[in-house]
Amino acid sequence: MAVKERLGLVVSDKMEKTVVVAVENRAPHPKYGKIVVKTRRYKVHDEENRCQTGDRVRIQETRPLSRTKRWTITEIVSSPNRG
């Protein structure tokens, strides 16, 4: 079974060891064909509190870590805050 990975944007880093990552899914509407953007927000485990709001990150599905956390940070792809 393949490991699920997503690329998203950190929208909140106010919790300890947890960030909220918004992942956009762009797909054409089945009937009308217009590109529709759907956003899904994941609670993601960040062990060292390295992520900041605005970072683009790669996340990976893992075992349940809490009631709502099932994803973990694999890498910080880009960070506009750190220069």
N, C-alpha and C positions, 0 to 999 in steps of 0.2 A: 504494500500500500504506500502510495506517495505521500510525502510530508507536505501539508498545505503551507504555502508562503504567500504573503501579501506585502505590498509596498504602500506606505501611507504617511500621513502628516500628523505629528504630535500636536494635539489641540489643547491638552491640559496636562500639567505636571505638578499639581497641587497635593497629590497624595504621596505617602511614603512608599517607595519601591513599586509604584504603579503609575503608568501614564495612560492617557486616553488617546488612541490613534484613530483618525478618520481615514477610511479607505474608500476611494471613489470607484464606482463601476459604471463605465459608459457603454451603452448598448442601444441599438436602434429599437424603436417602438415596434412591436410585432405587426401592427396594422398600418400605422402612418409613416414609419420609416425615419422619423426624426430621432436624433441622438438624445437619449434621456440619461441624465446623470443621477445615479442613486448613491447615497453615502451611507456607509455602515460604520458605527463607532465601536471599537474594541477596547476593553480594558486589558492592558499589557503589562507583564511583569518586567520591571527594570531594577535588577538587584543592586547596582551601584548608584542609582539615581543620577545617571549620566545624561539622560535626555532632557531637553528643554523645549518649551513651546516653539513651534516653527521648524523643528528638525524633521527631515525626511528619513524614515527608518524602514528597515525590512523586519517583518515579524514572522514568527513560526508557531504553528499550533503545537500544544504540549498537553500534558495531563492536567486535570483541574487543580489549580493552585488555591482557589477560594471559590465562593459562590458564583462570582461573575468572571473570574480570570481564567482563561484557557489559552492564552498566547504569551510568548516571550520575545524579547528583542534579540535579533540575531546580529544586526549591525546598524550603525548610524551612517546612512548613505551621504547626506549633506547636512550642513548646519550653518545657517546664515548668522547665528548669534556669535560664533566663535572666530569668524574672520578667515 
